[in-house]
Amino acid sequence: MKSTGIVRKVDELGRIVLPIELRRTLDIAQKDSMEIYIEGDTIILKKYQPACIFCDNARDIVNFRGKNVCSDCIRMLEEKI
């Protein structure tokens, strides 16, 4: 893990502010969704990208009945039918 040297306090509502430099570097815009992971005692924030439920691919995603499926997996499913 790479340290940025940036320290922020948590406010009374549990919020922190991500510095503009990090948001620009990581292409995080206002209203972007963030995923929250926990690894041991570490909190990891990751920009949310919808991924295929079968292969975890984030390209060419189609939402089918509330599930994200990529075009490759759709093709594979069509071949099995």
Biopython code that builds the backbone (N, CA, C, O; Angstrom):
import numpy as np
from Bio.PDB.StructureBuilder import StructureBuilder

atoms = [
    (1, "MET", "N", (0.857, -1.174, 0.000)),
    (1, "MET", "CA", (0.000, 0.000, 0.000)),
    (1, "MET", "C", (0.899, 1.232, 0.000)),
    (1, "MET", "O", (1.877, 1.290, 0.745)),
    (2, "LYS", "N", (0.569, 2.209, -0.830)),
    (2, "LYS", "CA", (1.376, 3.420, -0.953)),
    (2, "LYS", "C", (0.795, 4.534, -0.073)),
    (2, "LYS", "O", (-0.396, 4.834, -0.158)),
    (3, "SER", "N", (1.621, 5.135, 0.758)),
    (3, "SER", "CA", (1.179, 6.226, 1.617)),
    (3, "SER", "C", (1.179, 7.533, 0.834)),
    (3, "SER", "O", (2.103, 7.812, 0.069)),
    (4, "THR", "N", (0.123, 8.338, 1.037)),
    (4, "THR", "CA", (0.042, 9.646, 0.381)),
    (4, "THR", "C", (0.524, 10.753, 1.298)),
    (4, "THR", "O", (0.825, 11.854, 0.836)),
    (5, "GLY", "N", (0.600, 10.477, 2.586)),
    (5, "GLY", "CA", (0.989, 11.498, 3.543)),
    (5, "GLY", "C", (-0.154, 12.427, 3.900)),
    (5, "GLY", "O", (0.043, 13.392, 4.639)),
    (6, "ILE", "N", (-1.340, 12.158, 3.392)),
    (6, "ILE", "CA", (-2.507, 13.002, 3.658)),
    (6, "ILE", "C", (-3.277, 12.416, 4.845)),
    (6, "ILE", "O", (-3.539, 11.214, 4.893)),
    (7, "VAL", "N", (-3.632, 13.270, 5.791)),
    (7, "VAL", "CA", (-4.393, 12.851, 6.969)),
    (7, "VAL", "C", (-5.658, 13.699, 7.030)),
    (7, "VAL", "O", (-5.603, 14.919, 6.877)),
    (8, "ARG", "N", (-6.777, 13.058, 7.251)),
    (8, "ARG", "CA", (-8.054, 13.754, 7.379)),
    (8, "ARG", "C", (-8.765, 13.253, 8.631)),
    (8, "ARG", "O", (-8.625, 12.087, 9.000)),
    (9, "LYS", "N", (-9.525, 14.126, 9.284)),
    (9, "LYS", "CA", (-10.307, 13.748, 10.459)),
    (9, "LYS", "C", (-11.709, 13.320, 10.016)),
    (9, "LYS", "O", (-12.237, 13.804, 9.015)),
    (10, "VAL", "N", (-12.283, 12.418, 10.774)),
    (10, "VAL", "CA", (-13.660, 11.984, 10.555)),
    (10, "VAL", "C", (-14.567, 12.988, 11.261)),
    (10, "VAL", "O", (-14.329, 13.327, 12.420)),
    (11, "ASP", "N", (-15.613, 13.469, 10.568)),
    (11, "ASP", "CA", (-16.513, 14.435, 11.211)),
    (11, "ASP", "C", (-17.558, 13.711, 12.059)),
    (11, "ASP", "O", (-17.560, 12.483, 12.145)),
    (12, "GLU", "N", (-18.445, 14.490, 12.685)),
    (12, "GLU", "CA", (-19.420, 13.921, 13.617)),
    (12, "GLU", "C", (-20.407, 12.964, 12.944)),
    (12, "GLU", "O", (-21.056, 12.174, 13.629)),
    (13, "LEU", "N", (-20.530, 13.023, 11.610)),
    (13, "LEU", "CA", (-21.411, 12.106, 10.881)),
    (13, "LEU", "C", (-20.645, 10.926, 10.280)),
    (13, "LEU", "O", (-21.220, 10.121, 9.548)),
    (14, "GLY", "N", (-19.351, 10.823, 10.588)),
    (14, "GLY", "CA", (-18.545, 9.712, 10.098)),
    (14, "GLY", "C", (-17.980, 9.918, 8.707)),
    (14, "GLY", "O", (-17.534, 8.961, 8.075)),
    (15, "ARG", "N", (-17.989, 11.148, 8.220)),
    (15, "ARG", "CA", (-17.517, 11.435, 6.867)),
    (15, "ARG", "C", (-16.064, 11.887, 6.863)),
    (15, "ARG", "O", (-15.565, 12.456, 7.834)),
    (16, "ILE", "N", (-15.399, 11.620, 5.747)),
    (16, "ILE", "CA", (-14.079, 12.189, 5.490)),
    (16, "ILE", "C", (-14.121, 12.811, 4.099)),
    (16, "ILE", "O", (-14.955, 12.444, 3.272)),
    (17, "VAL", "N", (-13.231, 13.736, 3.852)),
    (17, "VAL", "CA", (-13.147, 14.375, 2.545)),
    (17, "VAL", "C", (-11.945, 13.792, 1.807)),
    (17, "VAL", "O", (-10.832, 13.770, 2.332)),
    (18, "LEU", "N", (-12.187, 13.320, 0.579)),
    (18, "LEU", "CA", (-11.086, 12.863, -0.266)),
    (18, "LEU", "C", (-10.499, 14.088, -0.955)),
    (18, "LEU", "O", (-11.226, 14.810, -1.637)),
    (19, "PRO", "N", (-9.223, 14.336, -0.796)),
    (19, "PRO", "CA", (-8.605, 15.521, -1.400)),
    (19, "PRO", "C", (-8.773, 15.542, -2.916)),
    (19, "PRO", "O", (-8.768, 14.501, -3.573)),
    (20, "ILE", "N", (-8.921, 16.745, -3.453)),
    (20, "ILE", "CA", (-9.145, 16.925, -4.887)),
    (20, "ILE", "C", (-8.030, 16.289, -5.717)),
    (20, "ILE", "O", (-8.288, 15.775, -6.805)),
    (21, "GLU", "N", (-6.784, 16.320, -5.211)),
    (21, "GLU", "CA", (-5.668, 15.725, -5.958)),
    (21, "GLU", "C", (-5.899, 14.230, -6.167)),
    (21, "GLU", "O", (-5.655, 13.704, -7.253)),
    (22, "LEU", "N", (-6.371, 13.549, -5.119)),
    (22, "LEU", "CA", (-6.652, 12.116, -5.243)),
    (22, "LEU", "C", (-7.836, 11.856, -6.157)),
    (22, "LEU", "O", (-7.808, 10.932, -6.969)),
    (23, "ARG", "N", (-8.890, 12.680, -6.025)),
    (23, "ARG", "CA", (-10.065, 12.494, -6.877)),
    (23, "ARG", "C", (-9.713, 12.691, -8.337)),
    (23, "ARG", "O", (-10.186, 11.946, -9.195)),
    (24, "ARG", "N", (-8.889, 13.685, -8.630)),
    (24, "ARG", "CA", (-8.475, 13.911, -10.023)),
    (24, "ARG", "C", (-7.609, 12.756, -10.530)),
    (24, "ARG", "O", (-7.815, 12.257, -11.637)),
    (25, "THR", "N", (-6.647, 12.340, -9.720)),
    (25, "THR", "CA", (-5.744, 11.257, -10.112)),
    (25, "THR", "C", (-6.499, 9.963, -10.376)),
    (25, "THR", "O", (-6.186, 9.235, -11.318)),
    (26, "LEU", "N", (-7.503, 9.677, -9.535)),
    (26, "LEU", "CA", (-8.247, 8.420, -9.643)),
    (26, "LEU", "C", (-9.544, 8.563, -10.432)),
    (26, "LEU", "O", (-10.341, 7.626, -10.489)),
    (27, "ASP", "N", (-9.763, 9.731, -11.042)),
    (27, "ASP", "CA", (-10.954, 9.994, -11.864)),
    (27, "ASP", "C", (-12.246, 9.724, -11.091)),
    (27, "ASP", "O", (-13.143, 9.029, -11.568)),
    (28, "ILE", "N", (-12.317, 10.291, -9.888)),
    (28, "ILE", "CA", (-13.515, 10.179, -9.058)),
    (28, "ILE", "C", (-14.241, 11.516, -9.114)),
    (28, "ILE", "O", (-13.702, 12.541, -8.699)),
    (29, "ALA", "N", (-15.467, 11.500, -9.628)),
    (29, "ALA", "CA", (-16.255, 12.726, -9.778)),
    (29, "ALA", "C", (-17.346, 12.778, -8.716)),
    (29, "ALA", "O", (-17.615, 11.792, -8.029)),
    (30, "GLN", "N", (-17.965, 13.946, -8.596)),
    (30, "GLN", "CA", (-19.103, 14.087, -7.691)),
    (30, "GLN", "C", (-20.162, 13.075, -8.099)),
    (30, "GLN", "O", (-20.376, 12.839, -9.288)),
    (31, "LYS", "N", (-20.813, 12.488, -7.132)),
    (31, "LYS", "CA", (-21.896, 11.509, -7.317)),
    (31, "LYS", "C", (-21.415, 10.132, -7.755)),
    (31, "LYS", "O", (-22.239, 9.232, -7.918)),
    (32, "ASP", "N", (-20.098, 9.930, -7.955)),
    (32, "ASP", "CA", (-19.600, 8.587, -8.264)),
    (32, "ASP", "C", (-19.826, 7.689, -7.056)),
    (32, "ASP", "O", (-19.709, 8.133, -5.915)),
    (33, "SER", "N", (-20.146, 6.437, -7.307)),
    (33, "SER", "CA", (-20.329, 5.473, -6.226)),
    (33, "SER", "C", (-18.979, 4.881, -5.841)),
    (33, "SER", "O", (-18.111, 4.668, -6.688)),
    (34, "MET", "N", (-18.819, 4.622, -4.550)),
    (34, "MET", "CA", (-17.588, 4.048, -4.032)),
    (34, "MET", "C", (-17.926, 2.743, -3.316)),
    (34, "MET", "O", (-18.915, 2.659, -2.588)),
    (35, "GLU", "N", (-17.092, 1.729, -3.534)),
    (35, "GLU", "CA", (-17.237, 0.471, -2.809)),
    (35, "GLU", "C", (-16.341, 0.528, -1.585)),
    (35, "GLU", "O", (-15.265, 1.125, -1.622)),
    (36, "ILE", "N", (-16.783, -0.092, -0.508)),
    (36, "ILE", "CA", (-16.027, -0.101, 0.736)),
    (36, "ILE", "C", (-15.691, -1.546, 1.076)),
    (36, "ILE", "O", (-16.574, -2.398, 1.179)),
    (37, "TYR", "N", (-14.397, -1.807, 1.248)),
    (37, "TYR", "CA", (-13.902, -3.133, 1.616)),
    (37, "TYR", "C", (-13.172, -3.035, 2.942)),
    (37, "TYR", "O", (-12.672, -1.974, 3.316)),
    (38, "ILE", "N", (-13.118, -4.146, 3.644)),
    (38, "ILE", "CA", (-12.335, -4.232, 4.875)),
    (38, "ILE", "C", (-11.360, -5.389, 4.721)),
    (38, "ILE", "O", (-11.740, -6.499, 4.350)),
    (39, "GLU", "N", (-10.103, -5.108, 5.012)),
    (39, "GLU", "CA", (-9.065, -6.138, 4.990)),
    (39, "GLU", "C", (-8.299, -6.039, 6.306)),
    (39, "GLU", "O", (-7.459, -5.157, 6.489)),
    (40, "GLY", "N", (-8.600, -6.947, 7.205)),
    (40, "GLY", "CA", (-8.018, -6.842, 8.546)),
    (40, "GLY", "C", (-8.536, -5.590, 9.219)),
    (40, "GLY", "O", (-9.746, -5.420, 9.367)),
    (41, "ASP", "N", (-7.626, -4.700, 9.633)),
    (41, "ASP", "CA", (-8.034, -3.437, 10.258)),
    (41, "ASP", "C", (-7.909, -2.266, 9.282)),
    (41, "ASP", "O", (-7.834, -1.110, 9.697)),
    (42, "THR", "N", (-7.888, -2.576, 7.983)),
    (42, "THR", "CA", (-7.741, -1.556, 6.942)),
    (42, "THR", "C", (-9.050, -1.378, 6.184)),
    (42, "THR", "O", (-9.696, -2.358, 5.813)),
    (43, "ILE", "N", (-9.440, -0.122, 5.953)),
    (43, "ILE", "CA", (-10.607, 0.201, 5.137)),
    (43, "ILE", "C", (-10.106, 0.576, 3.750)),
    (43, "ILE", "O", (-9.208, 1.406, 3.611)),
    (44, "ILE", "N", (-10.684, -0.035, 2.728)),
    (44, "ILE", "CA", (-10.286, 0.237, 1.343)),
    (44, "ILE", "C", (-11.475, 0.811, 0.599)),
    (44, "ILE", "O", (-12.553, 0.217, 0.588)),
    (45, "LEU", "N", (-11.280, 1.966, -0.023)),
    (45, "LEU", "CA", (-12.307, 2.583, -0.867)),
    (45, "LEU", "C", (-11.914, 2.363, -2.318)),
    (45, "LEU", "O", (-10.755, 2.544, -2.689)),
    (46, "LYS", "N", (-12.881, 1.975, -3.136)),
    (46, "LYS", "CA", (-12.625, 1.736, -4.548)),
    (46, "LYS", "C", (-13.774, 2.311, -5.355)),
    (46, "LYS", "O", (-14.939, 2.138, -4.997)),
    (47, "LYS", "N", (-13.449, 2.994, -6.445)),
    (47, "LYS", "CA", (-14.494, 3.523, -7.311)),
    (47, "LYS", "C", (-15.306, 2.348, -7.853)),
    (47, "LYS", "O", (-14.750, 1.390, -8.391)),
    (48, "TYR", "N", (-16.622, 2.438, -7.705)),
    (48, "TYR", "CA", (-17.498, 1.346, -8.118)),
    (48, "TYR", "C", (-17.572, 1.274, -9.630)),
    (48, "TYR", "O", (-17.821, 2.270, -10.309)),
    (49, "GLN", "N", (-17.352, 0.082, -10.139)),
    (49, "GLN", "CA", (-17.557, -0.195, -11.555)),
    (49, "GLN", "C", (-18.372, -1.470, -11.631)),
    (49, "GLN", "O", (-17.948, -2.511, -11.128)),
    (50, "PRO", "N", (-19.544, -1.399, -12.257)),
    (50, "PRO", "CA", (-20.349, -2.611, -12.348)),
    (50, "PRO", "C", (-19.587, -3.689, -13.119)),
    (50, "PRO", "O", (-18.982, -3.407, -14.153)),
    (51, "ALA", "N", (-19.620, -4.901, -12.620)),
    (51, "ALA", "CA", (-18.897, -5.997, -13.254)),
    (51, "ALA", "C", (-19.823, -7.187, -13.462)),
    (51, "ALA", "O", (-20.857, -7.311, -12.805)),
    (52, "CYS", "N", (-19.445, -8.039, -14.364)),
    (52, "CYS", "CA", (-20.200, -9.239, -14.703)),
    (52, "CYS", "C", (-20.263, -10.174, -13.491)),
    (52, "CYS", "O", (-19.258, -10.395, -12.817)),
    (53, "ILE", "N", (-21.447, -10.715, -13.225)),
    (53, "ILE", "CA", (-21.600, -11.620, -12.085)),
    (53, "ILE", "C", (-20.892, -12.950, -12.311)),
    (53, "ILE", "O", (-20.631, -13.678, -11.353)),
    (54, "PHE", "N", (-20.576, -13.280, -13.560)),
    (54, "PHE", "CA", (-19.934, -14.556, -13.864)),
    (54, "PHE", "C", (-18.411, -14.459, -13.907)),
    (54, "PHE", "O", (-17.719, -15.294, -13.325)),
    (55, "CYS", "N", (-17.882, -13.439, -14.599)),
    (55, "CYS", "CA", (-16.426, -13.404, -14.827)),
    (55, "CYS", "C", (-15.745, -12.174, -14.237)),
    (55, "CYS", "O", (-14.520, -12.069, -14.299)),
    (56, "ASP", "N", (-16.500, -11.250, -13.670)),
    (56, "ASP", "CA", (-15.968, -10.034, -13.057)),
    (56, "ASP", "C", (-15.403, -9.033, -14.062)),
    (56, "ASP", "O", (-14.692, -8.104, -13.679)),
    (57, "ASN", "N", (-15.713, -9.214, -15.339)),
    (57, "ASN", "CA", (-15.300, -8.285, -16.383)),
    (57, "ASN", "C", (-16.125, -6.999, -16.251)),
    (57, "ASN", "O", (-17.327, -7.067, -15.995)),
    (58, "ALA", "N", (-15.501, -5.837, -16.422)),
    (58, "ALA", "CA", (-16.219, -4.565, -16.285)),
    (58, "ALA", "C", (-16.477, -3.896, -17.635)),
    (58, "ALA", "O", (-16.939, -2.756, -17.678)),
    (59, "ARG", "N", (-16.182, -4.596, -18.743)),
    (59, "ARG", "CA", (-16.413, -4.016, -20.080)),
    (59, "ARG", "C", (-17.690, -4.585, -20.684)),
    (59, "ARG", "O", (-18.047, -5.734, -20.425)),
    (60, "ASP", "N", (-18.370, -3.788, -21.482)),
    (60, "ASP", "CA", (-19.570, -4.212, -22.226)),
    (60, "ASP", "C", (-20.611, -4.875, -21.327)),
    (60, "ASP", "O", (-21.057, -5.988, -21.606)),
    (61, "ILE", "N", (-20.992, -4.201, -20.265)),
    (61, "ILE", "CA", (-21.927, -4.743, -19.284)),
    (61, "ILE", "C", (-23.362, -4.424, -19.681)),
    (61, "ILE", "O", (-23.672, -3.308, -20.099)),
    (62, "VAL", "N", (-24.234, -5.426, -19.542)),
    (62, "VAL", "CA", (-25.669, -5.270, -19.755)),
    (62, "VAL", "C", (-26.349, -5.666, -18.453)),
    (62, "VAL", "O", (-25.993, -6.671, -17.839)),
    (63, "ASN", "N", (-27.331, -4.871, -18.034)),
    (63, "ASN", "CA", (-28.069, -5.205, -16.830)),
    (63, "ASN", "C", (-29.288, -6.023, -17.233)),
    (63, "ASN", "O", (-30.151, -5.538, -17.963)),
    (64, "PHE", "N", (-29.360, -7.264, -16.758)),
    (64, "PHE", "CA", (-30.477, -8.150, -17.064)),
    (64, "PHE", "C", (-31.137, -8.567, -15.765)),
    (64, "PHE", "O", (-30.543, -9.277, -14.953)),
    (65, "ARG", "N", (-32.362, -8.125, -15.576)),
    (65, "ARG", "CA", (-33.138, -8.433, -14.367)),
    (65, "ARG", "C", (-32.373, -8.143, -13.092)),
    (65, "ARG", "O", (-32.385, -8.934, -12.149)),
    (66, "GLY", "N", (-31.699, -6.985, -13.076)),
    (66, "GLY", "CA", (-30.982, -6.539, -11.893)),
    (66, "GLY", "C", (-29.595, -7.129, -11.719)),
    (66, "GLY", "O", (-28.938, -6.867, -10.711)),
    (67, "LYS", "N", (-29.134, -7.922, -12.683)),
    (67, "LYS", "CA", (-27.799, -8.534, -12.625)),
    (67, "LYS", "C", (-26.959, -8.031, -13.788)),
    (67, "LYS", "O", (-27.466, -7.875, -14.899)),
    (68, "ASN", "N", (-25.688, -7.779, -13.542)),
    (68, "ASN", "CA", (-24.777, -7.321, -14.591)),
    (68, "ASN", "C", (-24.120, -8.520, -15.271)),
    (68, "ASN", "O", (-23.537, -9.382, -14.612)),
    (69, "VAL", "N", (-24.224, -8.561, -16.599)),
    (69, "VAL", "CA", (-23.644, -9.648, -17.385)),
    (69, "VAL", "C", (-22.893, -9.021, -18.560)),
    (69, "VAL", "O", (-23.412, -8.118, -19.217)),
    (70, "CYS", "N", (-21.667, -9.499, -18.828)),
    (70, "CYS", "CA", (-20.886, -8.948, -19.943)),
    (70, "CYS", "C", (-21.286, -9.634, -21.250)),
    (70, "CYS", "O", (-21.899, -10.701, -21.240)),
    (71, "SER", "N", (-20.930, -9.008, -22.371)),
    (71, "SER", "CA", (-21.309, -9.530, -23.679)),
    (71, "SER", "C", (-20.673, -10.894, -23.951)),
    (71, "SER", "O", (-21.283, -11.726, -24.622)),
    (72, "ASP", "N", (-19.467, -11.141, -23.448)),
    (72, "ASP", "CA", (-18.822, -12.447, -23.638)),
    (72, "ASP", "C", (-19.622, -13.557, -22.961)),
    (72, "ASP", "O", (-19.847, -14.615, -23.548)),
    (73, "CYS", "N", (-20.044, -13.314, -21.742)),
    (73, "CYS", "CA", (-20.817, -14.326, -21.018)),
    (73, "CYS", "C", (-22.201, -14.509, -21.639)),
    (73, "CYS", "O", (-22.730, -15.621, -21.644)),
    (74, "ILE", "N", (-22.787, -13.444, -22.155)),
    (74, "ILE", "CA", (-24.073, -13.564, -22.850)),
    (74, "ILE", "C", (-23.916, -14.491, -24.040)),
    (74, "ILE", "O", (-24.756, -15.361, -24.269)),
    (75, "ARG", "N", (-22.828, -14.306, -24.810)),
    (75, "ARG", "CA", (-22.574, -15.177, -25.963)),
    (75, "ARG", "C", (-22.421, -16.640, -25.535)),
    (75, "ARG", "O", (-22.971, -17.547, -26.159)),
    (76, "MET", "N", (-21.667, -16.844, -24.464)),
    (76, "MET", "CA", (-21.458, -18.206, -23.982)),
    (76, "MET", "C", (-22.782, -18.849, -23.533)),
    (76, "MET", "O", (-23.018, -20.033, -23.772)),
    (77, "LEU", "N", (-23.637, -18.051, -22.882)),
    (77, "LEU", "CA", (-24.938, -18.558, -22.449)),
    (77, "LEU", "C", (-25.814, -18.889, -23.648)),
    (77, "LEU", "O", (-26.512, -19.903, -23.641)),
    (78, "GLU", "N", (-25.786, -18.056, -24.667)),
    (78, "GLU", "CA", (-26.586, -18.305, -25.866)),
    (78, "GLU", "C", (-26.136, -19.591, -26.564)),
    (78, "GLU", "O", (-26.968, -20.307, -27.121)),
    (79, "GLU", "N", (-24.851, -19.891, -26.542)),
    (79, "GLU", "CA", (-24.335, -21.110, -27.171)),
    (79, "GLU", "C", (-24.831, -22.358, -26.449)),
    (79, "GLU", "O", (-25.003, -23.406, -27.071)),
    (80, "LYS", "N", (-25.060, -22.255, -25.144)),
    (80, "LYS", "CA", (-25.499, -23.403, -24.345)),
    (80, "LYS", "C", (-26.980, -23.660, -24.492)),
    (80, "LYS", "O", (-27.450, -24.751, -24.168)),
    (81, "ILE", "N", (-27.723, -22.684, -24.970)),
    (81, "ILE", "CA", (-29.193, -22.851, -25.086)),
    (81, "ILE", "C", (-29.538, -23.512, -26.403)),
    (81, "ILE", "O", (-30.713, -23.740, -26.691)),
]
sb = StructureBuilder()
sb.init_structure("model")
sb.init_model(0)
sb.init_chain("A")
sb.init_seg("    ")
for serial, (resi, resn, name, xyz) in enumerate(atoms, 1):
    if name == "N":
        sb.init_residue(resn, " ", resi, " ")
    sb.init_atom(name, np.array(xyz, "f"), 0.0, 1.0, " ", f" {name:<3s}", serial, name[0])
structure = sb.get_structure()
